[in-house]
Amino acid sequence: MALTRRRITDAVALKALAHPVRMALLEALVTEGPLTATQASAMVGGESASNCSWHLRKLAEHGFVREARGGTGRHRPWQVVSEALEWGADEPGDPDARAGGGRLAAEAMTDVLVEREMQRFRAARASRNQESEAWRTATGLVQSQLWLTAEEARQVGETLAAVLASHADRATAPESRPSDARLVSLVAWLVPSGPQRESATSER
């Protein structure tokens, strides 16, 4: 089953989401399914159940989560509305993207995400020696610099997006996960490396 996706351009919604605890709560709900505030607090680490409950209500105000069936009060579970989120504020002709500081809010959201992933990467590197040989050889850092045209970069980006989405259906179908499967983090970005300049061949 394909993940449900939501694209966010509204500055207020982006500002509400650009918070480490709220992003951690969303991740927990996506990977683990419906959780109560108490259950979620045990997963995000260092946050009380009451604080998680407050953040979950804020996420609900902007349509990111909703109450799931079963339970009452603090025992009521929460679930995500969309398993995958996209955001941006640079689409020409999109008034929501330009209004109310949408671009700045989108950049702040990206900064929070990148910092979270860097923390996750550093933590994984710090505990690398505790992993089995199989996991040490299967995971790690891959980096490259390529000479590409804009069209080639688009094609590479689409290929990376397909890799990132591989096995994404397991997020909503725990029964499809192999018994030895673990939650892993896969991050990719494709950006220009410095300003555009004339190539050596064009100067000849």
Protein Blocks (a to p, Z undefined) as FASTA:
>chain_A
ZZdddddfbfklmmmmmpfklmmmmmmmmmnopadfklmmmmngoiafklmmmmmmmmmm
nopaccdeeiehjllccddfbfbdcddjkbghiaklmgghlmmmmmmmmmmmmmmmmmmm
mmmmmmmmmpcfklmmmgccddddddddfklmmmmmmmmmmmmmgoklmmmmmklpcfkb
ccdddddddddedjadddfklmZZ
